[in-house]
């Protein structure tokens, strides 16, 4: 039985890369929530809207990536 180490390395690299990207996008969403809360406490309306929009888009992107990963893994969805 032969193992194709190149393919294993590629899968590992893509998995690590996507994981880091999702964590960064999620962290940007948390930053958006912090911006929203900070602006709400200070009474700033424009920054508050920007923060909640940033958080919503980042969390939506994370959810889309996770849903796509589940779609790829579960054979009943194909």
C-alpha positions in Angstrom: 0.0 0.0 0.0 1.5 3.3 -1.1 0.7 6.6 0.4 0.7 9.7 -1.8 2.5 12.1 0.5 2.1 15.0 -1.9 -1.7 14.8 -1.8 -1.6 14.4 2.0 0.6 17.5 2.2 -1.8 19.5 0.0 -4.8 18.5 2.0 -3.0 19.5 5.2 -2.0 22.8 3.8 -5.4 23.7 2.5 -7.0 22.6 5.8 -4.6 24.7 7.9 -5.0 27.7 5.6 -8.8 27.6 5.6 -8.9 27.1 9.4 -6.6 30.2 9.9 -8.8 32.2 7.5 -12.0 31.3 9.2 -10.5 32.2 12.6 -9.3 35.6 11.3 -12.8 36.3 9.8 -14.5 35.3 13.0 -12.1 37.5 15.0 -13.0 40.4 12.7 -16.7 39.7 13.5 -16.0 39.8 17.2 -14.1 43.1 16.6 -17.2 44.4 14.8 -19.3 43.5 17.8 -16.9 45.3 20.1 -17.0 48.3 17.9 -20.8 48.2 18.0 -20.9 48.0 21.8 -18.3 50.7 22.2 -20.2 53.1 19.9 -23.5 52.3 21.6 -22.0 53.2 25.0 -20.5 56.4 23.5 -23.7 57.3 21.6 -22.2 57.1 18.1 -24.7 56.0 15.5 -22.6 55.7 12.4 -19.8 53.6 13.9 -22.5 51.5 15.6 -24.1 50.6 12.3 -20.7 49.9 10.7 -19.8 47.6 13.6 -22.9 45.5 13.4 -22.7 45.3 9.6 -19.0 44.1 9.9 -20.0 41.5 12.5 -23.0 40.3 10.5 -21.0 39.9 7.3 -18.1 38.1 9.0 -20.3 35.7 10.9 -22.3 35.0 7.7 -19.1 34.2 5.9 -18.0 31.9 8.6 -21.3 30.1 8.6 -21.1 29.7 4.8 -17.7 28.2 5.0 -18.8 25.7 7.7 -21.9 24.8 5.7 -19.9 24.2 2.6 -17.5 22.0 4.5 -20.3 20.0 5.9 -21.8 19.7 2.4 -18.5 18.4 1.1 -18.1 15.8 3.9 -21.7 14.4 4.1 -22.4 12.2 1.0 -26.2 12.4 1.4 -26.0 16.1 0.3 -24.5 15.3 -3.1 
